[in-house]
Amino acid sequence: MSEVSLSRVLAFWAERDPDRPALTYEGVTLSRVELEARTNRLARAYGELGVKADDYVTIALPNGIEFVEAVFATWKLGATPQPVSYRLPDHERQQIVELAEPSLVVGAPASAHPGTVCVEPGFLPDADLSHAPLPEMTAKYWKAMTSGGSTGRPKLIVSKDPAAVDPMEERLGLKTEKVCLIPGPLYHNGPFSLGMIALQMGHHLIITSRFDAAQTLELIDGHGVNLLYLVPTMMQRMWRLPQKQRDGYNVGSLELVWHMAAPCPAWLKEVFIEWFGGDVLMELYGGTEAQGFTTLSGTEWLQHRGSVGKLGEGFQIKIVDDDGKTLPTGEVGEVFLLPDTGQGTTYFYIGAEAKSVDGGWESLGDMGYLDDDGYLYLTDRRSDMILSGGANIYPAEVEAAIDLYPGVRSSAVIGLPDEDMGNLVHAVVDVPAQDLNAETLLAHLGEHLVRYKIPRTIEFVAEPLRDDAGKVRRRALRDARIQERDARIDGQ
């Protein structure tokens, strides 16, 4: 069938089966017709507050029914949802508001953003507002996700796809009207995209306030979940449950489990392939910018151990050395991607400029190689970005907040390997006077950074961390600390 505007997609499914479950959160379930009616009323309230077609609406809410309703109310006005972490300090959220210039911020007090209309969490539209359908409106861009930046300031990644979809099209490897569980934060691109696409396909979407390994298995069993989103940190915590507890849940309903956002240890991949099935477990590698992506099933992985998959249709990939030369299969270099339609056709930045080489090829900062069958293997990161628990953390952003504190001469933020999170954020802080303690600095950082970006460990030094050009060798700092840690372990 033809595409349907996202302003009408809930109505499409409500007309087919109004009483079928649409959304479940913490034991509360809304039917399709209830979600349609509630978001119509909320959209009218947002319209009265000034939201217009192709505006941005910043959504700073935790996972919950209110978050999903805010997204669909935004689409119903032809506007673009722009999710951010609800935990952001006012200072960090203000930087994003200045970039997006939204007509509305949902989930923040008015005092936090003078000059911008805000509504606090728990906002309820006037009960007298109609819940009837609104005029059809299709936003030019369906989402605008937030990212940290290598310069220390955030940026927005705006998808160039319009807010319209064929609701009957098979996507994500699944047919329509299934049951989807998203236990990750909806302000991140992976959970947001997968969850909203599931609703667009008529799935019953189940969301949780936070990830809990036992709760996830309980929901899979209790609701007959077909589609599941995970990151390796979640997978590790599920596997660490006592075997008797883990085996007490029925996961046979799962048809597709996507894991992404961070490298998955080989041992963990193997046990999940055995647990869920090789044709159920799927991996995706790619960025929010959607310049290209690779996928592979667990069954494929067993034939190409360590790979993150083959490139999807419509994209190109090459491996490049330090001189810009394209490398043959088997040789390690930087991974570059390009849509067949050309650079900039899938996204654009607000607050940053895209970096590319040789006709628009772009890199996500990873090193790797291709095998003879076209499967990609990642070996390391060239960029400084830290992957921690599936979240992207840019050292420059954290360093900028640290360097604001009086007495700090400079700082360097690195990721140290951690079995559970992948990496933990570690800060090396140059304080010549040595009169600053970690507790004081952490209190300062809590006012400037969302919690997951705040260093787990802080190390104070009294020598400069940067050279005369202002450069810091994060890789050398990281390697030295890993060696020191390994030596301590060996010496025990």
Backbone torsions as a table, in degrees:
resi	resn	phi	psi	omega
1	MET	NA	172.9	-178.8
2	SER	-80.3	168.9	-178.1
3	GLU	-70.2	150.5	177.1
4	VAL	-119.7	136.1	176.0
5	SER	-60.4	144.6	176.1
6	LEU	-63.9	-16.2	174.3
7	SER	-72.0	-15.1	-176.8
8	ARG	-120.2	-2.0	-171.7
9	VAL	-69.8	-33.8	176.3
10	LEU	-66.0	-39.5	178.0
11	ALA	-63.4	-37.5	178.8
12	PHE	-57.1	-47.8	-177.9
13	TRP	-75.4	-33.6	177.8
14	ALA	-63.6	-35.6	178.7
15	GLU	-68.4	-30.9	-179.5
16	ARG	-74.5	-40.4	-177.5
17	ASP	-159.7	86.0	-170.3
18	PRO	-62.5	-30.7	-173.5
19	ASP	-94.1	0.2	179.4
20	ARG	-68.2	142.7	179.2
21	PRO	-61.5	136.9	177.8
22	ALA	-111.2	-40.6	-171.2
23	LEU	-148.5	131.4	177.7
24	THR	-128.6	133.7	176.7
25	TYR	-146.0	123.5	175.6
26	GLU	48.3	46.0	175.0
27	GLY	84.5	-4.2	178.0
28	VAL	-102.6	129.1	-178.8
29	THR	-121.8	133.0	172.7
30	LEU	-104.8	136.1	173.7
31	SER	-77.1	170.8	179.0
32	ARG	-60.3	-44.0	-176.6
33	VAL	-70.0	-31.8	177.2
34	GLU	-68.6	-44.0	179.7
35	LEU	-65.0	-38.2	177.4
36	GLU	-62.8	-47.8	-177.4
37	ALA	-66.9	-44.1	-178.1
38	ARG	-64.1	-39.2	-179.4
39	THR	-75.2	-25.8	173.1
40	ASN	-64.6	-45.8	-179.9
41	ARG	-65.2	-42.8	-179.9
42	LEU	-65.1	-38.7	177.9
43	ALA	-60.4	-40.8	178.2
44	ARG	-63.3	-38.4	177.7
45	ALA	-64.6	-42.8	177.7
46	TYR	-63.8	-37.7	177.9
47	GLY	-61.5	-40.4	178.4
48	GLU	-66.1	-24.7	178.3
49	LEU	-84.9	-3.7	173.1
50	GLY	113.3	3.9	-179.5
51	VAL	-73.5	131.2	-177.7
52	LYS	-127.6	171.6	179.6
53	ALA	-56.7	135.6	177.0
54	ASP	66.8	13.4	167.8
55	ASP	-74.4	163.7	167.6
56	TYR	-99.0	141.4	173.3
57	VAL	-121.1	113.9	179.7
58	THR	-80.0	124.6	-176.0
59	ILE	-114.9	108.5	-176.4
60	ALA	-114.5	62.6	-176.8
61	LEU	-121.4	150.9	173.5
62	PRO	-72.5	167.8	173.7
63	ASN	-52.7	138.2	178.8
64	GLY	161.2	175.7	178.6
65	ILE	-60.7	-38.0	-178.2
66	GLU	-61.4	-38.4	178.7
67	PHE	-62.5	-50.5	-177.7
68	VAL	-62.9	-41.0	179.0
69	GLU	-63.9	-38.2	178.5
70	ALA	-63.5	-39.5	179.3
71	VAL	-63.2	-48.4	-177.2
72	PHE	-72.0	-33.0	175.0
73	ALA	-62.7	-37.7	177.3
74	THR	-63.0	-48.1	179.0
75	TRP	-61.8	-33.3	-177.1
76	LYS	-70.0	-15.6	174.5
77	LEU	-99.2	6.1	-178.4
78	GLY	74.5	20.6	-178.8
79	ALA	-104.0	171.8	-175.2
80	THR	-110.0	121.1	176.6
81	PRO	-71.1	140.1	-178.0
82	GLN	-132.7	84.9	-174.9
83	PRO	-72.0	144.7	172.4
84	VAL	-137.6	161.5	178.1
85	SER	-63.4	134.9	177.9
86	TYR	-71.5	-13.2	-179.1
87	ARG	-88.0	-2.4	-176.9
88	LEU	-59.8	133.5	168.8
89	PRO	-61.9	155.7	-178.4
90	ASP	-54.8	-38.6	-177.9
91	HIS	-61.3	-45.6	-177.9
92	GLU	-70.8	-39.3	178.2
93	ARG	-65.2	-34.9	-179.9
94	GLN	-62.3	-36.5	176.8
95	GLN	-60.2	-39.3	-179.8
96	ILE	-71.6	-40.8	178.3
97	VAL	-61.3	-38.6	178.6
98	GLU	-64.9	-32.3	177.5
99	LEU	-74.2	-50.0	-172.7
100	ALA	-76.2	-29.1	-173.6
101	GLU	49.0	54.7	-176.8
102	PRO	-70.3	156.0	174.1
103	SER	-83.1	-12.5	-180.0
104	LEU	-155.4	139.6	169.7
105	VAL	-113.3	121.6	-179.9
106	VAL	-102.2	118.8	176.8
107	GLY	108.7	19.4	-178.6
108	ALA	-142.2	148.5	176.3
109	PRO	-71.8	150.0	-178.5
110	ALA	-59.7	-31.1	-178.4
111	SER	-65.5	-20.6	-177.6
112	ALA	-74.3	-26.4	-174.4
113	HIS	-139.0	73.6	179.9
114	PRO	-55.5	136.3	179.6
115	GLY	90.1	-7.2	177.9
116	THR	-120.2	134.6	179.5
117	VAL	-68.8	129.5	-179.3
118	CYS	-130.0	148.9	168.5
119	VAL	-128.3	140.1	-176.0
120	GLU	-81.7	163.1	175.7
121	PRO	-54.8	143.9	-178.4
122	GLY	88.9	4.1	179.5
123	PHE	-57.1	133.1	178.1
124	LEU	-121.7	133.1	177.7
125	PRO	-70.9	157.4	176.5
126	ASP	-56.9	130.7	-178.1
127	ALA	-63.8	-19.6	-179.5
128	ASP	-79.9	-12.2	179.2
129	LEU	-68.5	144.4	-177.5
130	SER	-70.4	146.3	173.5
131	HIS	-103.9	12.1	178.6
132	ALA	-71.8	159.1	179.0
133	PRO	-56.9	147.3	176.5
134	LEU	-94.5	165.6	173.6
135	PRO	-58.4	142.0	-178.0
136	GLU	-65.9	130.8	178.9
137	MET	-137.8	136.1	179.8
138	THR	-122.0	113.7	179.0
139	ALA	-63.6	145.2	178.9
140	LYS	-64.1	-34.0	-178.7
141	TYR	-128.1	132.9	-171.7
142	TRP	-83.2	-20.9	178.7
143	LYS	-156.5	155.1	173.7
144	ALA	-137.8	103.6	-175.1
145	MET	-91.9	155.3	-178.4
146	THR	-99.4	140.4	176.7
147	SER	-138.3	151.2	168.9
148	GLY	-69.7	175.2	-178.4
149	GLY	-135.5	152.3	179.3
150	SER	-68.3	-16.1	179.0
151	THR	-89.9	-4.0	-179.6
152	GLY	97.4	-2.8	177.3
153	ARG	-119.7	149.3	-178.3
154	PRO	-70.9	165.7	173.0
155	LYS	-141.8	160.6	175.1
156	LEU	-106.2	139.3	175.9
157	ILE	-111.7	106.0	-174.1
158	VAL	-98.3	120.6	177.3
159	SER	-70.5	136.5	178.3
160	LYS	-84.9	-2.2	176.1
161	ASP	-72.1	134.1	177.5
162	PRO	-71.6	163.4	-178.5
163	ALA	-82.6	67.0	178.1
164	ALA	-148.6	152.1	-174.8
165	VAL	-155.6	151.4	167.8
166	ASP	-86.3	106.1	-172.8
167	PRO	-66.8	-18.5	-178.4
168	MET	-94.6	-2.4	-178.4
169	GLU	-73.8	136.4	175.6
170	GLU	-72.3	122.6	-179.5
171	ARG	-133.7	160.1	177.8
172	LEU	62.7	11.8	-178.4
173	GLY	83.9	10.6	-178.2
174	LEU	-128.8	153.7	172.0
175	LYS	-80.7	177.4	-176.3
176	THR	-76.4	168.0	171.9
177	GLU	57.6	51.1	175.4
178	LYS	-106.3	-167.5	177.4
179	VAL	-120.0	124.9	-174.6
180	CYS	-120.4	135.7	176.5
181	LEU	-117.4	124.5	176.8
182	ILE	-119.7	101.7	179.3
183	PRO	-93.4	11.0	-178.9
184	GLY	-104.6	167.1	-178.1
185	PRO	-69.3	127.4	-173.9
186	LEU	-72.3	-10.9	176.6
187	TYR	-80.7	-8.4	173.0
188	HIS	-87.4	150.6	-172.7
189	ASN	-61.4	-44.8	-177.0
190	GLY	-60.7	-57.2	178.2
191	PRO	-60.4	-40.7	-179.9
192	PHE	-61.2	-52.1	-175.5
193	SER	-63.1	-47.5	-178.0
194	LEU	-64.1	-43.6	-178.8
195	GLY	-66.1	-44.2	-178.4
196	MET	-71.3	-35.9	175.7
197	ILE	-64.2	-38.9	178.0
198	ALA	-59.2	-45.5	177.6
199	LEU	-63.3	-38.5	178.8
200	GLN	-64.1	-25.1	179.6
201	MET	-91.9	6.3	179.4
202	GLY	81.1	15.1	177.3
203	HIS	-71.2	156.5	165.6
204	HIS	-86.1	111.4	-176.3
205	LEU	-93.7	127.9	176.0
206	ILE	-114.0	127.6	178.9
207	ILE	-125.7	156.9	179.6
208	THR	-125.3	160.7	-178.8
209	SER	-71.9	-32.4	177.4
210	ARG	-157.0	168.7	179.9
211	PHE	-80.0	131.5	172.4
212	ASP	-137.3	123.7	-171.9
213	ALA	-60.2	-47.9	-178.5
214	ALA	-67.7	-40.3	178.7
215	GLN	-62.0	-39.4	179.3
216	THR	-59.4	-46.7	179.7
217	LEU	-66.9	-36.2	178.2
218	GLU	-63.7	-41.2	179.2
219	LEU	-68.8	-39.2	176.9
220	ILE	-58.5	-47.7	-178.9
221	ASP	-66.2	-48.9	-172.9
222	GLY	-70.6	-31.4	-176.5
223	HIS	-107.1	-1.0	-177.7
224	GLY	61.6	48.9	-175.1
225	VAL	-63.1	135.4	178.4
226	ASN	-102.9	-34.0	-175.1
227	LEU	-123.5	130.7	-175.2
228	LEU	-136.2	139.9	174.3
229	TYR	-105.3	133.5	176.3
230	LEU	-141.8	159.3	164.4
231	VAL	-121.9	160.6	-175.3
232	PRO	-55.3	-33.5	177.7
233	THR	-61.3	-42.3	176.6
234	MET	-62.5	-42.4	-178.8
235	MET	-61.5	-42.3	178.9
236	GLN	-60.9	-42.8	-176.9
237	ARG	-70.3	-33.1	175.4
238	MET	-66.0	-42.5	-177.2
239	TRP	-70.4	-25.5	-179.0
240	ARG	-78.6	-9.4	174.9
241	LEU	-59.9	150.0	175.7
242	PRO	-54.0	138.3	-174.5
243	GLN	-56.1	-39.9	-179.5
244	LYS	-61.7	-40.9	178.2
245	GLN	-67.1	-46.5	-179.0
246	ARG	-59.7	-43.6	-177.4
247	ASP	-76.6	-8.0	-179.6
248	GLY	-78.9	-7.9	-179.2
249	TYR	-104.7	143.1	177.6
250	ASN	-91.4	117.4	178.9
251	VAL	-110.5	16.3	-176.2
252	GLY	-67.2	-16.4	179.0
253	SER	-74.7	-18.2	-176.0
254	LEU	-63.4	126.7	176.2
255	GLU	-108.3	-25.6	-177.8
256	LEU	-154.6	125.5	177.0
257	VAL	-125.0	112.4	179.0
258	TRP	-94.8	125.8	169.2
259	HIS	-118.7	144.7	-172.0
260	MET	-163.3	-174.1	170.3
261	ALA	82.3	-14.8	179.7
262	ALA	-163.3	156.6	176.7
263	PRO	-62.1	143.0	179.9
264	CYS	-107.6	121.9	178.1
265	PRO	-56.6	144.3	-175.5
266	ALA	-59.7	-41.8	-178.5
267	TRP	-62.4	-37.7	-179.3
268	LEU	-69.4	-40.5	177.5
269	LYS	-59.3	-44.1	-176.9
270	GLU	-63.0	-44.8	-176.6
271	VAL	-69.2	-32.3	178.5
272	PHE	-75.0	-31.9	174.2
273	ILE	-62.8	-42.2	179.6
274	GLU	-68.6	-36.4	-176.3
275	TRP	-74.9	-53.2	-174.0
276	PHE	-91.9	-27.2	-177.0
277	GLY	112.0	139.4	-175.7
278	GLY	-65.8	-27.6	179.0
279	ASP	-91.7	-3.9	177.5
280	VAL	-93.8	-43.7	-175.9
281	LEU	-78.0	122.4	-179.0
282	MET	-126.0	144.4	177.3
283	GLU	-117.7	143.7	176.0
284	LEU	-128.5	134.0	173.1
285	TYR	-121.4	127.6	178.3
286	GLY	171.3	176.6	-178.9
287	GLY	-114.2	166.4	176.6
288	THR	-58.4	-28.9	-178.8
289	GLU	-67.3	-19.0	176.0
290	ALA	59.9	37.9	174.1
291	GLN	-72.9	-14.5	-179.7
292	GLY	166.2	159.1	179.2
293	PHE	-153.9	154.8	175.4
294	THR	-119.1	151.7	176.9
295	THR	-141.1	155.6	169.5
296	LEU	-160.4	151.5	177.2
297	SER	-86.2	166.9	175.6
298	GLY	-62.0	-36.0	178.4
299	THR	-62.9	-43.0	176.7
300	GLU	-63.4	-40.0	-177.5
301	TRP	-60.1	-37.2	179.8
302	LEU	-62.7	-25.4	176.6
303	GLN	-91.0	-17.2	-178.5
304	HIS	-136.7	63.3	-173.4
305	ARG	-56.4	131.3	179.2
306	GLY	92.2	-9.8	-178.4
307	SER	-77.3	157.2	171.5
308	VAL	-108.0	8.2	169.7
309	GLY	115.3	-176.7	178.7
310	LYS	-104.2	153.5	-177.1
311	LEU	-66.9	140.4	176.2
312	GLY	-73.0	161.5	178.9
313	GLU	-64.3	144.4	177.8
314	GLY	93.2	6.1	-177.0
315	PHE	-136.5	161.5	178.3
316	GLN	-126.5	153.2	-178.7
317	ILE	-139.4	145.6	172.3
318	LYS	-151.0	156.1	178.7
319	ILE	-110.3	129.2	-169.8
320	VAL	-125.1	140.3	176.7
321	ASP	-87.4	-177.2	-175.9
322	ASP	-64.5	-20.7	-180.0
323	ASP	-94.0	4.5	179.2
324	GLY	85.9	8.3	-179.0
325	LYS	-85.9	135.4	177.1
326	THR	-71.9	129.4	-174.9
327	LEU	-95.2	151.1	176.4
328	PRO	-75.3	171.3	178.9
329	THR	-57.8	143.5	177.1
330	GLY	90.8	-13.2	-179.1
331	GLU	-101.8	136.9	-175.2
332	VAL	-83.1	133.5	174.6
333	GLY	-158.9	-168.8	179.8
334	GLU	-83.0	138.8	-176.7
335	VAL	-86.9	124.7	178.0
336	PHE	-120.5	144.6	-177.8
337	LEU	-128.1	153.6	179.8
338	LEU	-155.4	127.8	173.2
339	PRO	-68.8	147.6	175.9
340	ASP	-58.1	-28.8	-178.9
341	THR	-81.3	-3.7	175.4
342	GLY	102.3	163.3	-179.2
343	GLN	-61.9	141.8	175.1
344	GLY	80.4	7.2	-179.7
345	THR	-88.7	-13.4	-178.4
346	THR	-105.0	-20.4	-175.8
347	TYR	-160.9	169.8	163.7
348	PHE	-146.7	156.3	179.3
349	TYR	-94.9	149.5	162.1
350	ILE	-117.4	118.5	-179.8
351	GLY	99.1	6.2	178.3
352	ALA	-158.9	163.9	175.3
353	GLU	-112.4	135.2	177.9
354	ALA	-67.3	139.0	177.6
355	LYS	-106.2	130.6	-178.1
356	SER	-146.6	167.8	177.5
357	VAL	-134.8	153.9	165.3
358	ASP	49.4	56.9	174.2
359	GLY	85.7	22.3	172.4
360	GLY	106.7	3.3	177.2
361	TRP	-67.8	136.7	-178.3
362	GLU	-125.9	151.5	-178.6
363	SER	-117.3	144.9	172.0
364	LEU	-91.7	3.9	176.8
365	GLY	90.8	16.4	-178.0
366	ASP	-106.3	148.7	173.4
367	MET	-102.5	145.8	179.7
368	GLY	-177.8	-170.9	178.6
369	TYR	-149.2	163.6	176.8
370	LEU	-108.3	144.2	173.5
371	ASP	-93.1	-178.0	-175.1
372	ASP	-66.2	-19.7	179.9
373	ASP	-94.7	2.5	178.5
374	GLY	87.9	11.5	178.2
375	TYR	-84.9	138.8	-178.2
376	LEU	-94.1	136.8	175.4
377	TYR	-123.4	127.4	178.4
378	LEU	-94.7	140.5	-177.7
379	THR	-116.9	-27.8	-175.1
380	ASP	-171.6	175.2	173.5
381	ARG	-109.1	133.8	173.5
382	ARG	-86.7	-36.6	-179.7
383	SER	-75.8	166.9	-178.1
384	ASP	-86.6	-5.1	-176.5
385	MET	-56.8	138.6	-179.4
386	ILE	-104.2	128.9	173.5
387	LEU	-98.6	116.7	-178.1
388	SER	-133.0	111.9	179.7
389	GLY	61.8	28.7	-179.6
390	GLY	86.9	-1.8	179.1
391	ALA	-101.4	144.5	177.2
392	ASN	-91.2	127.5	179.5
393	ILE	-127.2	124.2	-179.8
394	TYR	-94.9	119.1	-177.7
395	PRO	-53.4	-39.4	-176.7
396	ALA	-60.6	-33.5	179.4
397	GLU	-66.6	-42.7	180.0
398	VAL	-71.4	-41.7	179.1
399	GLU	-61.3	-38.3	179.8
400	ALA	-61.8	-38.8	179.0
401	ALA	-70.2	-39.9	178.5
402	ILE	-63.4	-43.8	-174.1
403	ASP	-69.2	-13.3	176.4
404	LEU	-72.0	-20.2	-173.2
405	TYR	-77.4	133.9	-179.6
406	PRO	-57.2	135.0	177.4
407	GLY	95.9	-12.8	178.1
408	VAL	-85.6	123.4	178.1
409	ARG	-84.7	-41.5	177.2
410	SER	-166.0	170.9	179.4
411	SER	-151.2	159.5	175.2
412	ALA	-139.4	128.4	-177.8
413	VAL	-111.8	130.3	-177.5
414	ILE	-134.2	165.5	174.6
415	GLY	-106.6	127.6	177.6
416	LEU	-105.9	135.2	-174.4
417	PRO	-55.9	139.5	178.5
418	ASP	-143.4	132.0	-174.9
419	GLU	-62.3	-36.6	-176.0
420	ASP	-82.2	-51.6	-172.4
421	MET	-93.0	-8.7	-174.3
422	GLY	90.8	-57.6	173.6
423	ASN	-146.6	150.1	171.4
424	LEU	-115.5	141.4	-178.1
425	VAL	-76.4	124.7	179.9
426	HIS	-123.6	132.2	-179.3
427	ALA	-111.2	130.3	171.6
428	VAL	-104.8	117.5	-171.2
429	VAL	-117.8	123.7	179.4
430	ASP	-88.9	108.0	-179.8
431	VAL	-125.0	96.7	-175.1
432	PRO	-56.1	-38.6	-176.4
433	ALA	-79.6	-15.5	178.9
434	GLN	55.5	37.5	-179.9
435	ASP	-118.1	23.0	-179.8
436	LEU	-113.8	135.1	178.0
437	ASN	-109.5	162.0	-174.2
438	ALA	-64.1	-38.4	-177.6
439	GLU	-61.5	-42.5	179.2
440	THR	-64.6	-44.0	-179.7
441	LEU	-65.8	-40.5	179.5
442	LEU	-63.7	-37.7	176.9
443	ALA	-61.8	-40.9	176.6
444	HIS	-62.7	-44.9	-177.7
445	LEU	-66.1	-31.1	178.0
446	GLY	-62.4	-21.1	178.6
447	GLU	-87.5	-10.6	-173.6
448	HIS	-121.7	-18.6	-174.1
449	LEU	-131.5	147.5	170.4
450	VAL	-64.9	153.4	-167.8
451	ARG	-57.3	-41.9	-173.6
452	TYR	-69.8	-13.4	177.5
453	LYS	-89.9	-12.8	-177.1
454	ILE	-73.7	131.0	-178.4
455	PRO	-54.8	139.4	175.4
456	ARG	-78.4	-30.4	179.2
457	THR	-134.7	147.2	-179.7
458	ILE	-130.0	134.9	-179.5
459	GLU	-124.3	125.3	-179.7
460	PHE	-98.1	133.8	177.0
461	VAL	-130.6	170.3	-178.5
462	ALA	-126.4	25.6	175.6
463	GLU	-126.8	150.8	-178.3
464	PRO	-59.0	142.5	-179.2
465	LEU	-101.0	-11.5	-177.0
466	ARG	-119.0	152.0	179.1
467	ASP	-84.2	-174.8	-176.4
468	ASP	-63.5	-22.3	178.5
469	ALA	-89.0	1.7	179.2
470	GLY	83.2	11.9	-177.8
471	LYS	-91.2	148.0	176.3
472	VAL	-123.1	136.9	-179.2
473	ARG	-94.9	81.7	-176.3
474	ARG	-63.0	-38.2	-177.7
475	ARG	-62.0	-40.9	179.5
476	ALA	-66.1	-40.6	177.5
477	LEU	-62.3	-42.9	-179.4
478	ARG	-63.9	-47.9	-178.5
479	ASP	-60.4	-40.6	-178.4
480	ALA	-64.0	-39.8	-178.2
481	ARG	-74.2	-31.8	174.8
482	ILE	-67.0	-40.9	178.4
483	GLN	-63.9	-41.4	178.8
484	GLU	-62.8	-42.7	179.6
485	ARG	-64.0	-44.8	-179.5
486	ASP	-63.0	-38.2	180.0
487	ALA	-66.1	-38.6	177.7
488	ARG	-63.6	-42.4	-180.0
489	ILE	-64.4	-43.0	-179.9
490	ASP	-64.9	-30.4	-176.6
491	GLY	-82.1	-8.3	-178.5
492	GLN	-77.0	NA	NA
